[in-house]
Amino acid sequence: MPETLANLETLLGYRFQNLALLERAVTHRSWAYEKIPSGEETEIRQLQNESFEFVGDSVLGLAVAEQLFIRHTAASEGDLTLMKHHLVSTGTLVKIAENLNLGKFMRVGRGEEKTGGRRKQALLADTLEAIIAAIFFDSSYISARAFINRIFAEELRDATPQTSIDYKTLLQETLQAVKLSAPTYNLIKTEGPPHERSFFVEAIWENGKVRGVGGSIKSAEMMAASIALKNLNKGKAGNVKES
């Protein structure tokens, strides 16, 4: 385990004073429950990373808000909020976590291992947030901010209000907030010649189904997600609409 953590430190570009903080940051509750079979909740909580995720989420949000304010001095509050939401979304966190290859360093229980826990988006995102908290506790906000600015450098550079509208992520998070599963997207049909093709995609979730159309499968999925969000906001999630 020490060698593995040392390798992770190299990938993170940060050397811990207290390596136990990093060890806890990569420990999922499933691993902790297996190591404490007696079920002592206090001991289990002290081994796993859930409370670190809570702190890391706040530190990340502050650091991102600070950078957006510095980089976009003339932006409105709405535009800053939109960019921040995109940057701290599960999709962005997973992308960065995968770039750092965090999955192979996570400590997960046998059940999570069997079900592909190291590749699960929620676990990857949570682990990255926990690592941010570990750096914060090990040193300071300044060190955590420097780490965030470095690993989010590309995303921060490319962030604009126009590129931050990710309707698929917004839909997934909206459904998860009310304990519903993420939607699935199915290609229904394509129309038109190869150089001017239209793709029709259906987004399906519990009690809801909508269709979108676009010049690519991705844009059609985005349109379907956008329509689904509007329907959910209006309380019409069960309607089927085509665009």
N, C-alpha and C positions, 0 to 999 in steps of 0.2 A: 504493500500500500504506500509506503513513503516514496518509492520510486515513481509510482503513478501520480501522486500529488506533485512531485517535483516536475514531472513532465507537463502536468496541467499548469503549474506556475509559469513554466516557460511559454506555453501557448497564450496564457493570459497577459504575459509581460509584467507580472507583479510578483514580488517575493514577499511572502507572509512572515511576519514576526511570530505569530501564533498560528501554526499550521492546523491546529484543531478547528479553527474557524472555517477553513476551507473544507476540511473533512466533513463538518456538519452541513456545510452549504450543498454538498453533492449527495447527501444522504436522504433518500426518500423514506416516508413513514413505513412503507412495506418492509424495508430492510430493518428498521428500528423495532417493529413489532416482532419480527422473527428473532431478533437478538435479545428481546426482553419478553420471554414467553409468559412470565408471571402477569404481564399486563399492567405494570406500574406506570400509570399515565405520565407522572412527573418525569420519570426517567426516560420514557419514550419521547416526550416533547423535547427534552434536552439533547437527544441524539439526532433528531430529524430536522428538516430545513423549513418547515411551514412558517414559523414565526420570522425566519430570515427573509422569506419571500415577501412578507408584509412590509418589512422595513425597506427591502430592496426596491419594491415598487414605488415607495415614496421618494427615495433618494433618486431613482431614475427619473421620476416625473419632475422633480425640482431641477435636476441637471439639464434635462431636455428643454424645459420651459425657459431656463436661463439662456441656453444657447440660441433658441429660437428668437428670444427677445433681442439678443445682441445682433443676430444675423439679419433680422427682418424688422428694423426699427420703425418702419412705416406701416407695418401690417396691422390689421384690425384684430380685436380680441377673438372674433369668430374665426379668422384665418389662422391665428396662432393656435387656437383650440383644435382646429381641424388637423393641422400639421402635427401637433403633439399627440393627438389620438392615434394617428397613423404610426408615428415613431415608436410609441409604447405599446402598440397592438401585439397580440399573440403572433401574428404573421411575421412582423419585423423581428421580434425576439427569437422566434424559431430560426429564421434565416441566419441570424448572428450566432445563435447557439450551435447550429450545424456547421457554420464556418469554423468555429472553435473546436468542433468535434467533441462537444460536451457529453454526448450520449455514452461514449465508451468509458467516461470517468464517473458516471453516476453509480451510486450504490442503491440497488433496488432488490426487493425480495424475490424469491423464486417464482411466485405467481406473476409478478410484473415482468420478470425476465421472460417467462414463457409466452406472455401476451404482447411482447414487443415493446415493453415499457421504455426502453432506451430510445425508441424512435417516436414516442408519443409527443405530440406538439405541446400539450399542456405541461408535461413533465420537463421538457426541454426549456420552455419559457420560464417555468418556476425555478429551475436550477440556475438559470442565468441571473434572475432577480436575486436569488439567495447568495450568489457569488458577489454581486454588487454590495449586498449588505455585509458580507464577510469582510470585504475590503474596507468598507466604511467603519466597521467595528475595530478592525485591525490597525487602522491608521486614522483617517479623518474623511470628512466630506470632500476635501480638496483632492485627496488621492482617488476616491471613488469617482469624482467628477472627471478627473483626468483619464481614468480607465474608460468611463462611458464615452467621453468625447473621442477617444481613440477607436473603440470598437464600433461606434456609430458614425464614424467620420463620413463614410460614403452616403449613408442615409441622411445625415444632417445636411450635407452639401447639396443633395438632390431634392430635398424637401421643398415643395411649393404647395399652395392651396389646391392647385389644379391636379397635381400628382398624388395628393393625399386622400382623395375620395376613393376608398376601397370598399365598395358596397358589399362585396362577398364577406369580408371580415366583419363589417358592421352588422350584417344579417346574422352571422354565426354568433357574435357576442350578444346580440339582442335576444336570440332564441335561448342561448345558454343562461342568460339572466333570469329567465322564467322556467328554467330546468327542462328545456327541450333540447333534443339532439340537433346537431348541425345539419343543414340541408344537404341534399344530394342534387347533382346537376346531370341531366341526361340530354344528349343530342337527339332531337326529334326528327329533324329533316334538314336538308340543304336545298337551296334553289339558286338558279342562275348559272351562267358560264363560269369557267375557272377563274377568269380575271375579275369577275364581279359577283362573287358568290355571297349568298346570305345564309347564315346559320341560325336555326331555331332551336333554342335550348329551354328545357323545362326545369325549374327549381321546385323541389318537393321537400316538405317537412311535415311534421305532425299537424294535421288539420289544415294544411295549406298547400297550394300549388299554383304557380304562375309561369308564364312564358315570356321569354325575351328574344330579340333578334339582333344580329349584328354582323359586321363584315368578317368577324373571326369568332371562334368558339368562346374565347376569353371575353370579348366585348359583349357577346350575347349573354353569357353568364352574368356579367356585371349589370346588364340591363334587367335581367330577371331578378337579380338580388335587389336592385333599386326599386322595382315595382313591388316586390315582396315587403320591403321596408315601409313603403307608403301605405300598403294595405294593412300591415300590422299597426301602424300608427293611427290608422283610421278605424281599427277594429274590424277589418274586413279580411282577415287572414284566410278565411275559407274560400274566398272567391278565386276564380280562375280568370286571368286576363291575358290576352295576346297583344303583342305590340308589333 
